[in-house]
Amino acid sequence: MGGDHDHGAGLARAGERHRGRLTIAFAVIFVFFVVEAVAGFVTNSLALLSDAGHMLTDVIGLGMALAAIQLASRFADRQTETRTSHTFGLYRLEILAAFVNALLLFGVAIWVLVEAARRLFDEPEVLGVPMLVVAVLGLAANLVAFALLREGSKESLNVEGAYLEVLADTIGSVGVIIAAVLLEVFGWGWIDPVIGAAIGLWILPRTWRLGRRSVRILLQAAPDGFDLDALAHDLANIDGVVDVHDLHVWTLTSEMDAASAHLMTRTGADSHQILDRAREVLQETYGIGHGTFQIEPDTHTGCEQVTW
């Protein structure tokens, strides 16, 4: 922009920072998904198949997460060179990936519960030793991916979706190992579907929370726990401001919150000082660095004609 007024790109967003770790985790999980799926059919183990099903959602979910990060980053680079109709970029693709991950996990969990109920009344023969060997290998793969994604899950909803899937698989692998040991030692055929069902039940509430947070962002709701009334009050208390209206706060993607508002000012008030102070309030008190404010003198009319 001209006039020494620059809105720079700033630091890389959370998803981009953890792309390398996502790539390694994707490769590890993909290899062991193939191994576990084949072993599940060979051993006829529902617990192993349910774990492989979760690994399949990992493969798809990690792939979508990586694709979303790549597309958003590439688009952001290209957007600096030319204007585009996607004025907010493609950052929302990362949230869409997180939402689809939640849907995949729901589908797998429900399938496992239905299959477990069927097997409780018709116990098939399960090969315990091969099931145990594959489960231990799967646990090792999940622990590697778990360690890679743990840090990023605290910063990016997209990475958190992948992390939750890997966490579910890690718990699932432990469950499969327990089922294999009990099956081999005591011959409890029913333990396999019970463990499989437990894995499905364990992941459902976590999947619900991930899906809910993704939907809130897609619906452009204010971030969880954000106090809009407090922000309106702080902006209204800026010297020279007489009214605050048309206030909006939303999340574009993880670590990228934005806000906009109309600030009505007294006639003769210093609009530059008011704008600077409004940005300080937004950044220092609420941690939002991207704010758009419309400064209106109290003699201005027309906002009341806006119907939404």
Secondary structure as a PSIPRED ss2 file (coil, helix, strand):
# PSIPRED VFORMAT (PSIPRED V4.0)

   1 M C   1.000  0.000  0.000
   2 G C   1.000  0.000  0.000
   3 G C   1.000  0.000  0.000
   4 D C   1.000  0.000  0.000
   5 H C   1.000  0.000  0.000
   6 D C   1.000  0.000  0.000
   7 H C   1.000  0.000  0.000
   8 G C   1.000  0.000  0.000
   9 A C   1.000  0.000  0.000
  10 G C   1.000  0.000  0.000
  11 L C   1.000  0.000  0.000
  12 A C   1.000  0.000  0.000
  13 R C   1.000  0.000  0.000
  14 A H   0.000  1.000  0.000
  15 G H   0.000  1.000  0.000
  16 E H   0.000  1.000  0.000
  17 R H   0.000  1.000  0.000
  18 H C   1.000  0.000  0.000
  19 R H   0.000  1.000  0.000
  20 G H   0.000  1.000  0.000
  21 R H   0.000  1.000  0.000
  22 L H   0.000  1.000  0.000
  23 T H   0.000  1.000  0.000
  24 I H   0.000  1.000  0.000
  25 A H   0.000  1.000  0.000
  26 F H   0.000  1.000  0.000
  27 A H   0.000  1.000  0.000
  28 V H   0.000  1.000  0.000
  29 I H   0.000  1.000  0.000
  30 F H   0.000  1.000  0.000
  31 V H   0.000  1.000  0.000
  32 F H   0.000  1.000  0.000
  33 F H   0.000  1.000  0.000
  34 V H   0.000  1.000  0.000
  35 V H   0.000  1.000  0.000
  36 E H   0.000  1.000  0.000
  37 A H   0.000  1.000  0.000
  38 V H   0.000  1.000  0.000
  39 A H   0.000  1.000  0.000
  40 G H   0.000  1.000  0.000
  41 F H   0.000  1.000  0.000
  42 V H   0.000  1.000  0.000
  43 T H   0.000  1.000  0.000
  44 N C   1.000  0.000  0.000
  45 S C   1.000  0.000  0.000
  46 L H   0.000  1.000  0.000
  47 A H   0.000  1.000  0.000
  48 L H   0.000  1.000  0.000
  49 L H   0.000  1.000  0.000
  50 S H   0.000  1.000  0.000
  51 D H   0.000  1.000  0.000
  52 A H   0.000  1.000  0.000
  53 G H   0.000  1.000  0.000
  54 H H   0.000  1.000  0.000
  55 M H   0.000  1.000  0.000
  56 L H   0.000  1.000  0.000
  57 T H   0.000  1.000  0.000
  58 D H   0.000  1.000  0.000
  59 V H   0.000  1.000  0.000
  60 I H   0.000  1.000  0.000
  61 G H   0.000  1.000  0.000
  62 L H   0.000  1.000  0.000
  63 G H   0.000  1.000  0.000
  64 M H   0.000  1.000  0.000
  65 A H   0.000  1.000  0.000
  66 L H   0.000  1.000  0.000
  67 A H   0.000  1.000  0.000
  68 A H   0.000  1.000  0.000
  69 I H   0.000  1.000  0.000
  70 Q H   0.000  1.000  0.000
  71 L H   0.000  1.000  0.000
  72 A H   0.000  1.000  0.000
  73 S H   0.000  1.000  0.000
  74 R H   0.000  1.000  0.000
  75 F H   0.000  1.000  0.000
  76 A H   0.000  1.000  0.000
  77 D H   0.000  1.000  0.000
  78 R H   0.000  1.000  0.000
  79 Q H   0.000  1.000  0.000
  80 T C   1.000  0.000  0.000
  81 E C   1.000  0.000  0.000
  82 T C   1.000  0.000  0.000
  83 R C   1.000  0.000  0.000
  84 T C   1.000  0.000  0.000
  85 S C   1.000  0.000  0.000
  86 H C   1.000  0.000  0.000
  87 T C   1.000  0.000  0.000
  88 F C   1.000  0.000  0.000
  89 G C   1.000  0.000  0.000
  90 L C   1.000  0.000  0.000
  91 Y C   1.000  0.000  0.000
  92 R H   0.000  1.000  0.000
  93 L H   0.000  1.000  0.000
  94 E H   0.000  1.000  0.000
  95 I H   0.000  1.000  0.000
  96 L H   0.000  1.000  0.000
  97 A H   0.000  1.000  0.000
  98 A H   0.000  1.000  0.000
  99 F H   0.000  1.000  0.000
 100 V H   0.000  1.000  0.000
 101 N H   0.000  1.000  0.000
 102 A H   0.000  1.000  0.000
 103 L H   0.000  1.000  0.000
 104 L H   0.000  1.000  0.000
 105 L H   0.000  1.000  0.000
 106 F H   0.000  1.000  0.000
 107 G H   0.000  1.000  0.000
 108 V H   0.000  1.000  0.000
 109 A H   0.000  1.000  0.000
 110 I H   0.000  1.000  0.000
 111 W H   0.000  1.000  0.000
 112 V H   0.000  1.000  0.000
 113 L H   0.000  1.000  0.000
 114 V H   0.000  1.000  0.000
 115 E H   0.000  1.000  0.000
 116 A H   0.000  1.000  0.000
 117 A H   0.000  1.000  0.000
 118 R H   0.000  1.000  0.000
 119 R H   0.000  1.000  0.000
 120 L H   0.000  1.000  0.000
 121 F C   1.000  0.000  0.000
 122 D C   1.000  0.000  0.000
 123 E C   1.000  0.000  0.000
 124 P C   1.000  0.000  0.000
 125 E C   1.000  0.000  0.000
 126 V C   1.000  0.000  0.000
 127 L C   1.000  0.000  0.000
 128 G H   0.000  1.000  0.000
 129 V H   0.000  1.000  0.000
 130 P H   0.000  1.000  0.000
 131 M H   0.000  1.000  0.000
 132 L H   0.000  1.000  0.000
 133 V H   0.000  1.000  0.000
 134 V H   0.000  1.000  0.000
 135 A H   0.000  1.000  0.000
 136 V H   0.000  1.000  0.000
 137 L H   0.000  1.000  0.000
 138 G H   0.000  1.000  0.000
 139 L H   0.000  1.000  0.000
 140 A H   0.000  1.000  0.000
 141 A H   0.000  1.000  0.000
 142 N H   0.000  1.000  0.000
 143 L H   0.000  1.000  0.000
 144 V H   0.000  1.000  0.000
 145 A H   0.000  1.000  0.000
 146 F H   0.000  1.000  0.000
 147 A H   0.000  1.000  0.000
 148 L H   0.000  1.000  0.000
 149 L H   0.000  1.000  0.000
 150 R H   0.000  1.000  0.000
 151 E H   0.000  1.000  0.000
 152 G H   0.000  1.000  0.000
 153 S H   0.000  1.000  0.000
 154 K C   1.000  0.000  0.000
 155 E C   1.000  0.000  0.000
 156 S C   1.000  0.000  0.000
 157 L H   0.000  1.000  0.000
 158 N H   0.000  1.000  0.000
 159 V H   0.000  1.000  0.000
 160 E H   0.000  1.000  0.000
 161 G H   0.000  1.000  0.000
 162 A H   0.000  1.000  0.000
 163 Y H   0.000  1.000  0.000
 164 L H   0.000  1.000  0.000
 165 E H   0.000  1.000  0.000
 166 V H   0.000  1.000  0.000
 167 L H   0.000  1.000  0.000
 168 A H   0.000  1.000  0.000
 169 D H   0.000  1.000  0.000
 170 T H   0.000  1.000  0.000
 171 I H   0.000  1.000  0.000
 172 G H   0.000  1.000  0.000
 173 S H   0.000  1.000  0.000
 174 V H   0.000  1.000  0.000
 175 G H   0.000  1.000  0.000
 176 V H   0.000  1.000  0.000
 177 I H   0.000  1.000  0.000
 178 I H   0.000  1.000  0.000
 179 A H   0.000  1.000  0.000
 180 A H   0.000  1.000  0.000
 181 V H   0.000  1.000  0.000
 182 L H   0.000  1.000  0.000
 183 L H   0.000  1.000  0.000
 184 E H   0.000  1.000  0.000
 185 V H   0.000  1.000  0.000
 186 F H   0.000  1.000  0.000
 187 G C   1.000  0.000  0.000
 188 W C   1.000  0.000  0.000
 189 G C   1.000  0.000  0.000
 190 W C   1.000  0.000  0.000
 191 I H   0.000  1.000  0.000
 192 D H   0.000  1.000  0.000
 193 P H   0.000  1.000  0.000
 194 V H   0.000  1.000  0.000
 195 I H   0.000  1.000  0.000
 196 G H   0.000  1.000  0.000
 197 A H   0.000  1.000  0.000
 198 A H   0.000  1.000  0.000
 199 I H   0.000  1.000  0.000
 200 G H   0.000  1.000  0.000
 201 L H   0.000  1.000  0.000
 202 W H   0.000  1.000  0.000
 203 I H   0.000  1.000  0.000
 204 L H   0.000  1.000  0.000
 205 P H   0.000  1.000  0.000
 206 R H   0.000  1.000  0.000
 207 T H   0.000  1.000  0.000
 208 W H   0.000  1.000  0.000
 209 R H   0.000  1.000  0.000
 210 L H   0.000  1.000  0.000
 211 G H   0.000  1.000  0.000
 212 R H   0.000  1.000  0.000
 213 R H   0.000  1.000  0.000
 214 S H   0.000  1.000  0.000
 215 V H   0.000  1.000  0.000
 216 R H   0.000  1.000  0.000
 217 I H   0.000  1.000  0.000
 218 L H   0.000  1.000  0.000
 219 L C   1.000  0.000  0.000
 220 Q C   1.000  0.000  0.000
 221 A C   1.000  0.000  0.000
 222 A C   1.000  0.000  0.000
 223 P C   1.000  0.000  0.000
 224 D C   1.000  0.000  0.000
 225 G C   1.000  0.000  0.000
 226 F C   1.000  0.000  0.000
 227 D C   1.000  0.000  0.000
 228 L H   0.000  1.000  0.000
 229 D H   0.000  1.000  0.000
 230 A H   0.000  1.000  0.000
 231 L H   0.000  1.000  0.000
 232 A H   0.000  1.000  0.000
 233 H H   0.000  1.000  0.000
 234 D H   0.000  1.000  0.000
 235 L H   0.000  1.000  0.000
 236 A H   0.000  1.000  0.000
 237 N C   1.000  0.000  0.000
 238 I C   1.000  0.000  0.000
 239 D C   1.000  0.000  0.000
 240 G C   1.000  0.000  0.000
 241 V E   0.000  0.000  1.000
 242 V E   0.000  0.000  1.000
 243 D E   0.000  0.000  1.000
 244 V E   0.000  0.000  1.000
 245 H E   0.000  0.000  1.000
 246 D E   0.000  0.000  1.000
 247 L E   0.000  0.000  1.000
 248 H E   0.000  0.000  1.000
 249 V E   0.000  0.000  1.000
 250 W E   0.000  0.000  1.000
 251 T E   0.000  0.000  1.000
 252 L E   0.000  0.000  1.000
 253 T E   0.000  0.000  1.000
 254 S C   1.000  0.000  0.000
 255 E C   1.000  0.000  0.000
 256 M E   0.000  0.000  1.000
 257 D E   0.000  0.000  1.000
 258 A E   0.000  0.000  1.000
 259 A E   0.000  0.000  1.000
 260 S E   0.000  0.000  1.000
 261 A E   0.000  0.000  1.000
 262 H E   0.000  0.000  1.000
 263 L E   0.000  0.000  1.000
 264 M E   0.000  0.000  1.000
 265 T E   0.000  0.000  1.000
 266 R C   1.000  0.000  0.000
 267 T C   1.000  0.000  0.000
 268 G C   1.000  0.000  0.000
 269 A C   1.000  0.000  0.000
 270 D C   1.000  0.000  0.000
 271 S H   0.000  1.000  0.000
 272 H H   0.000  1.000  0.000
 273 Q H   0.000  1.000  0.000
 274 I H   0.000  1.000  0.000
 275 L H   0.000  1.000  0.000
 276 D H   0.000  1.000  0.000
 277 R H   0.000  1.000  0.000
 278 A H   0.000  1.000  0.000
 279 R H   0.000  1.000  0.000
 280 E H   0.000  1.000  0.000
 281 V H   0.000  1.000  0.000
 282 L H   0.000  1.000  0.000
 283 Q H   0.000  1.000  0.000
 284 E H   0.000  1.000  0.000
 285 T H   0.000  1.000  0.000
 286 Y H   0.000  1.000  0.000
 287 G C   1.000  0.000  0.000
 288 I C   1.000  0.000  0.000
 289 G C   1.000  0.000  0.000
 290 H E   0.000  0.000  1.000
 291 G E   0.000  0.000  1.000
 292 T E   0.000  0.000  1.000
 293 F E   0.000  0.000  1.000
 294 Q E   0.000  0.000  1.000
 295 I E   0.000  0.000  1.000
 296 E E   0.000  0.000  1.000
 297 P E   0.000  0.000  1.000
 298 D C   1.000  0.000  0.000
 299 T C   1.000  0.000  0.000
 300 H C   1.000  0.000  0.000
 301 T C   1.000  0.000  0.000
 302 G C   1.000  0.000  0.000
 303 C H   0.000  1.000  0.000
 304 E H   0.000  1.000  0.000
 305 Q H   0.000  1.000  0.000
 306 V C   1.000  0.000  0.000
 307 T C   1.000  0.000  0.000
 308 W C   1.000  0.000  0.000
